[in-house]
Amino acid sequence: MKCPVCGYTESKVIDSRPTEEGVSIRRRRECLSCQNRFTTYEVIETLPLLVVKKDKTRELFDKSKLCNGIINACHKTSITMQQIETIASDIESELQNSLTREIPSGQIGVLVMEKLKKIDEVAYVRFASVYREFKDLDTFMRELEKIRSGKSDL
């Protein structure tokens, strides 16, 4: 780290602690040449994720858009906003940790359905009906029967 006073490139870390938000680390440093003390911040660098839509267009991953889709599926259920945010954060983390920078929208839909199915079957069916584009009552009923029999395929 370059000293802001003398430009020397060697320094030692005196103190290190996370910021209040927890998204970066604040470090107090001391220049080994002039003993000037200065503060630096270290943040995690994330690469942008692109979502590949059904029509093959690409757009940046938007966590708030994911949350809104889950919120719509969870309307009038017992699922809390905290649970919704946790689902969205878990999915975002999974996608960031994958080696792929372009994620098919279908993969995101499957991840949401897996998580919703574990906590609320009504929210799961609501989300699946939009995600899988149920065209008629028969398709909807077949999905309900799969849930009843425990054989739902995501």
Secondary structure, DSSP 8 states (H G I E B T S, - for coil): ---TTT--S-EEEEEEEE-TTSSEEEEEEEETTT--EEEEEEE------EEE-TTS-EEE--HHHHHHHHHHHTTTSS--HHHHHHHHHHHHHHHHHSS-SEEEHHHHHHHHHHHHHHH-HHHHHHHHHHHTT--SHHHHHHHHHHHHHT----
